Amino acid sequence: DVFLDNYITMSRAVERSGVEVSKPQSALESGQILLPAILTAIITYFGAHEVINGNLQAGQLVAFFGYATFLTMPLRTAIEYVIAGTRALVGARKVIGILNIPPMVSDEPGLAWPSSIERFSDRRTGISLARGTLAALVTETPAEATEVTNRLGWFTTDVDDVTLDAMPITSYAISDVRRHIVVSEIEPRLFTGQLRSELNPHETATESDIMSAIAAASALDVLDALEDGLDSTVEERGRSFSGGQRQRLALTRALLTEADLLILVEPTSAVDTHTEGRIARNIRDARQGRTTLIATTSPLMLEKVDEVIVLRDGVVAARGSHEELLINDDWYRSLILRGDE
């Protein structure tokens, strides 16, 4: 409702501004045609008058009329410059306005990042993850999961309840948080460039590390299909790959970060069942000793995690193993079975 009200208000403001601007703009565009026409009419009138009086020959009038035609071009050009300059000024003001918006999160110096974090917590939802835990987050809708994972990764301003060993996440520099807490979104993004650089943008991983991560993400077949392997060029947005291939490459990239907390949002939603099963088995070994949270409702993934955290109405409603929750929680069972149909 708030978004809709703001949208309507801004749309009406834009409409009013457009109507106000249209008046001088229409005058300028009319002048672009009218002024040269007036100049031509004046020249024709006085020239014809001189021809009638015998002061000017008809051929001279035609020649002068031709010269005058060229004089209309600077007039039109000048008006075009005025129109273009006005639009450029408006555009520049918009850009400056955007650039002057203060950032929601500033990278101010913070506490030194600890050598190890024993517990990641979100007091608002009740989520608590011990170091080395492989956990799954189950929500009724993907939007709920995205809201929680964005808060845990400090992608919103409302993160006061997120703590690392009881220290607020805001105590640390945002650059450190980005380095040590990685959120892999539901829609993977690949950029143009060499595949090796795409998977290892900070060049911190060895060739062996890259291949191990590719294997863990069950993406060896993707690599084998490329003529130049890791040296192959990724097209814009990775459009040469299928949805499942992009998802597995994004998972490879996420695993290579070796983040203290890795949050994966529906990492296997676009792959087939057999591939998903392999990925579910491999993630545990790939993330050994590090904390991992997977937002998913896939039974294959839920069976392999240490703990399933069930979020209902924005708070933790239940937690336990997949098997325990299937037996003891009717809401969880109906949600998982419905998604598996």
Secondary structure, 3 states (H helix, E strand, C coil): CHHHHHHHHHHHHHHHHHHHHHHHHHHHHHHHHHHHHHHHHHHHHHHHHHHHCCCCCHHHHHHHHHHHHHHHHHHHHHHHHHHHHHHHHHHHHHHHHHHCCCCCCCCCCCECCCCCCCEEEECCCCEEEECCCEEEEECCCHHHHHHHHHHHCCCCCCCCCEEECCEEHHHECHHHHHHHEEEECCCCCCCCEEHHHHHCCCCCCCHHHHHHHHHHCCCHHHHHCCCCHHHCEECHHHCCCCHHHHHHHHHHHHHHCCCCEEEEECCCCCCCHHHHHHHHHHHHHHCCCCEEEEECCCHHHHCCCCEEEEEECCEEEEEECHHHHHHHCHHHHHHHHHHHC
